[in-house]
């Protein structure tokens, strides 16, 4: 352990910023000036210099509290600054007395972004999976290799950048709010520099004690089974979908197949070859949104009868805009570097199919090569608040671990619990509480949030 700490400290020294600057600037969709800065770090593998961009929204108070909020975005590939105005609004109460700071994670935004998979007016298959284009995938492999390889995009590496930022800004302890896989960066940061973090909020974190692909397969199957059961006890749904449990089996028995569809964005007709891998991506994407998942009985029935337009249209509701700033190159590098080997196991019922589909896709994207696949543990001393949305197959049903950890399970929520109004108040009270009294966090507004019900159902389908 001592040797690891020494090695980590040495790595921090050789990676300290070469140059840094800050200035006043503006960002889209936010009416006020903020502070924008960058610092340079030398990539010890490629020998090149990377630029890390950071942003700070100053507290409204004349004398802000010394422990600012550091936001760590999830969804590797997201442009943090593009999403920041919504987060600033969510954390407005905290911003009264504390600065809010974030980084554009390296490879995205203004932090030496990867440019291998830029958004275009793609065909349907590429809107579902941009890496269905083999040339795009090859371009990303080559650019990632030029940047020093996948290892430059590990959670531990990202965590070092946040610690470097803390030292550069001469901050003391900070409060961390992380969502999705940003939670792993937060935990890696605490592991490398436990003295840096005062409190931690994890919104929809991935599992810590189970292979994520296995956990997600079980969760996808659970959500789909919940929809089937809801349909069976709903009079209208049962009337029009008496065989709902057989839809998935019927669809899979007919794949692969080719169909002609209207592109939901362009309105043009195009042919699409649908195999099990592509169908799995469409279905898993829909299952991540409770409101859209409630419409599955209609679109699955249509697909089982050969009409794929409804399910493609439903899936297209979450397609990124044509001008999206999501960085697929960073997403690919992070997926492979932070992924784990997949055991040869057999799961029950549809969970087994979901597992195989995810396993096949990840092996195809990463060529079966993974990084260290580090597992993380929750801190044992600092206060930790966890939002666990049970309707999101990507998030884990987190167990409580220690008196310092407060877990709030939300039955009817998908990822991004912080967007729910009362969650923001809970976070404010949690960060503001210097003594962390779990019983003072009234969470009934979240724990009573119900799942969307299936319906109304009729022969014309349902618009989500």
N, C-alpha and C positions, 0 to 999 in steps of 0.2 A: 504494500500500500504506500509506504514512504517513497519507494522508488518511482511509483506511478505519479505521486504528487510532484516529485522533483522533475520528472520528465514533462509533466503538464506545465509546470512553471517555466521550464526552459523553453518549451514550445511557445508559450506566451511571449517570452522575451524576444525570440527571433521573429515573431510575427507582429511586433508592435508597429503601429502606424509609422510610415515613412514621412508623410506629409498630411496635414489636415487643415480644413478651413470651414467657415460657416458664414452665412449671410441671410438676410431677410428674403423671403420668397412667398409665392402664392401657389396653391394647388387647386386643381379643378374641384368645383362644387363646394368650396369652403370660402366664405366671404372675407376672412381676415388674413393678415400676414402671419407667417410662422417662421421658424428658424430652420434653415436647410443647410446641412453640412455633409462633407465627405471625408473619409480618410483612406489612405492607400496602404495596402498590405502586399508584401512580396510573396508570390506563390513559390514555395520552396521546391516544387516539382518541376513546373514549367519555366521558372525563372522570370516570369512576367509579373507586372504589377496589376493588381485588381483594385478597383475603386468601390468602396462600400458607402452607400448613401444612407444618411440618417435624417430624421425629421423630429422637430420638437414644437409642440403647441404649449406655450407658456400658460401657467395658471392665471386665473383672473385676479387672485389675491395679490396685493402689493408685496407681501412677504410670504411666498409659498412655503409649504412644508418641505423638509429636506429629503423626503423619501418619494421620488416621483414614481409614476406608473410607466412600466415598460410593456408595450403590447407586442406579442409575438403571433403573427398570423399563421393560420393553418393552411391546408390545401397547397402544398408546395407547387409553386408556379404562379400563385396569386401575386398581383402587383399591390403591395401593401398600401402604398400612397394613394392608389386609385380607390381603394376601399376605405381609406382612413376617414373621410368625412362622416360616414355612417357610424364608425366606431367612436369618433369624437362626440357625436350626438348621444350615443349610448352611455358614454362615460362623463356626461356633462357635469354631474354632481361632484365627481372626483376631481374634475378639471377646475372646479372653483378654487381648490386649495393645493393642487399638485400639478406639476408639469406632466404632459403625456408625450412619450417618446417612442419611436419605432424605427426599424431598419428595413430598407428594401433588401430582402435576403439575396445574397450573391447569386447571380444568374438571372435575376428578375429586376423589373423596374429600372432604376438608375444605377444599380450595382452590377456593372459589367455584365449586362444581360446576354444570355444565349440567344442566338438568332436563327437557329436551324429549323424551326417549325413555326413560321409566321402564319397568322390566320389569313385565309383567303376565302373566296366564295366557293367553298368546296362542294363536292358531290355528297350525297347522303351518307355513304359509307365513311367518308372522311370527317363528316360532322359528328358521326357516332364515335369514330376512332381515328384520329388524325394519323396514327401510325399504321393504319391499313395501307397507307402509301409507303411502299418499301424504300423509295428514294428519300423521303422525309426522315425515316428511321435511320438510314445510313448517314445522312447529313448530320444528324444529332450525335451518332456514335463518333464521327470524325471530329466534330467541334468539341465534344466533351473530352476526347483524348488530347486535343491540342491545349485544353485548359488544365491539364494535369490529371485527368481521369476521374472516374466516379468518386474516388475517395475525397475529392475536394468538396463534395456535397453531402457529407455525413452530418448527422445531428450534432455530433461533438464539434465538428468544424464550425457549424453555424453558431453553436453556443460560445465558442471562443470569440467570435466577432462581437457578440453582445457584451462579453466581459471586457473586450478591448474598448468598446464604446463607453462602458461605465468608467473605465480608468481614464479614457481620453477626456470625458466631460467632468472628471473629478467628482463623481457621485459617491455617496456612501451606500447604505442599503437601499434597495429598490423593491417596489411591489410589482410582481409579474402577473400579467393577464394573458393567457395563451389559449388559442382555440385549435381544435383538431390535432393534427400531428405537430403543431407548434408546441403542444404539451411536452413532447419528447425533447424538443430543444430546451424548454424550460428545465426539465429534469436533468438533462445533460449539463446545463449551466450550473445548477445547484450542486451537482456531483463534482464539477471541476472547481467551483469557487463558492463553497457553502456560506462564506461570510458576506456574499454579495446580495443575498435576497432576504427581505424581511417577511414577505407573505406571497402566496401563490394562488391564483385562480385558474383552474383548468376547465375549459368549456368544451365538452364532448371529446374527451381524450380517447385515444385508441387503447386497446387492452395492454396491460403490463405483464400479465402472467400466462398468456396463451398466444400461440402463433396467430397473428392477426388474420391471416387468410382462413384458418379454421374457424375462428370466432365469427368472422363475417359470414361465412357460409352457413353456419348455424343460425345467425341472425336473419339472413335473407329468407331462409326456410321458415323461420318462426313468423316473420312478418307476413309472408305469403299464406301460411296456414291460418293466421289470424283473419286475413281477408276472406278466405274460404269459409271459415266458421261464421264470420259475421254475415256472410251472404246466406248461409244455410238457415239462420234464425231470422232473416229479414223476409217478410212475405213476398214483396215485389221481386226482390233479388232471386229468391228461390224459384219463383214462377218463371222467370226468363232465363235462369241459369241453374237448372236442376242438376247438371253434370259438371259444375264448376271445377271440381277436384280433378277432372280428367282433361281439362283444357291443356295444361302443360304437357302431359303425356302425348296428347293428340298432335300438338304442334311439333314436338321433337321427332315424332315418327315420320313427319313429312319433310324434314330438313335433311340436306339443303334443298332450297328451291329458288327459282328466279321469278321476280315479279316486276311489274312496271308501276311506278309510284309518281305522285306529284311532289316535287321538292317543297317542303313547308316554307322555305325562305324565298325561293326564286319563282315558284309556281310553274316551273318547267317539268316536263315528263322525263323520267330517266329509269333505266333498268337497275335493279339491285339484286345481287345474289345474297341470300340470307342463309347463313350456316349457324350452327349452334353457338359458336363464339360470338358472332355479331348479335344474335338474339339475346344471349346472356348479358351483354353490355347494355342493351336497350332495357331489359327487364330489371337489372340491378339498379340502373339509374333511376327508373320510376319508383322502385321500392324505397329509395332513400327519401322520397317526399310523401308524407302521409296523405296529403290532399290528393296527389296524383295517383297514389297507390289505391285509393278508394275507387278509382275509375277502372281498375284492372279487369273486373268481371266482364265488362262490355268489350274492351279492346282485345282481351285474350280469346273471347268467344269469336270475334271477327277474324283474328289471326288463325284460329283453329279451322275456320271455314275458308281460308285462303285470302282474306282481305287484310292486308298489312297496313293500309293507310291509317286507320285509327291509332294503332300502337306507335307508329312512326310519328304521327302528329302529337301524341301525348308525350313521347320522349323528347320531341323538339322543343317543348316548353322550357326545357332547362339547357338547351344548346346555347353556347356562348354567342354574344353578339358578334357581328362581322368585324367590329373594331375592338374586340376584346384585347386586354393586355395580359391575359393569362399566358405564362411561358411554359409551353409543353416540353421544351428541352430541359428546364430545371426539374419539372415534374418527373421526367424519365430518369434523370441522373439520381434524384433523391429516392425514387421508387427502387431502383436497383441497388444503390449503395446501402440503403437502410432496410432492405428486404431480408428475409430469412429463407433458408432452405425449406422445402415443403415435404413433409413426411408422406410416405405411401400408406395412407390410412383409408378406411371406408367409413363414411358417416351415414346416418340414417336418412332414408327417403330423399326428398329433394335437396337436402343439405349436401349430399354426396355430389349431385350434379353441379351445384353452385361452387363447391370446392374444386372440382376438376376443371371447370371453366376458368376460374380465377387462376388456378395453378398453370394451366396451359397458356393463358395470356401472359402471365408474368414471366414464364420461361421463354416465351417467344420474344418478348420485349428485352429481357435482360440476358438472353443467351445462356440462361441457367447459372449466371454468375452473380454472387451476392457479396456485400460487404461483411462487416463483422456481425451485423444483426444484434447489436447490443440491446439487452433488456434493462429496463429502468425500474427503480424503486421509488416510492414516495418518500419525501423527506420525513424524518422522525422528530424534528424539533420545531420547525417554523410552521405557522398556521397555513393550512391548505384547504381551499374550497373547491369542490368538484361538482360540476353539472353533468349528470349522466342521462342523456335523452334515450329512452328505451325504444323509440320508434325509428331510430337511425341505426341501420345495420353496421355502419362504419365505427360507431362509438361503442365503447365497452360499458357493461353494467358493472361499474366500479365498486368493489367492496371497500368498506371503511377499514382503515388501518391505523389505529392509534388515536389518542385523545386529541391530537392536533389536526385531525382530518375530519372535515364535514362533507358528506356526500349527499347530494340532493338528486333523487331519481324522478324523472318527469315522464310519465307514461305516454303522453300524447305528443311529445316534441321530437323534432328531428334536430340535426346539428345547428349550432348557432343559437343556443339558449339565451345568450346575452341580448338578442334582439327582442326578447319578450320583456315588456315593460317592467314587471315587478322584479325580474332577475337583476336588472340594473340597480334597483334599490337594495337588493340583498348584497350585491357586490360592494356597493358604497358602504353599507353598514359593516361588512366584513373587513374591508381595508381600513376603515376609520376606527375600528375597535382595537385598541392597543393591547387588550388582554385576551381577546378571542374567547368569547363565551358562546358556545354552540347554541345554547338555549335561547339566545337573543335573536337568532336568525329565523324569523317566522317564514317558512317556505310553503305554506298551504296554497298560495296562489299558483305554485308550480306543480306540486304533487297531486293536485286535483284536476290538472289539465287533461281532458279526455282525448282519446283517439278519434279522428274523423270517422263517421259511420259510413257504411256502404249504402249508396242510394242518393237520390231517388233513381230507380232503375226502370227502364221501359225498352221497347223494341227499337227505339231510336238512339239508344245509348245515353250517355251522360257527359256533360261538359264539366271538367274539373274546375 
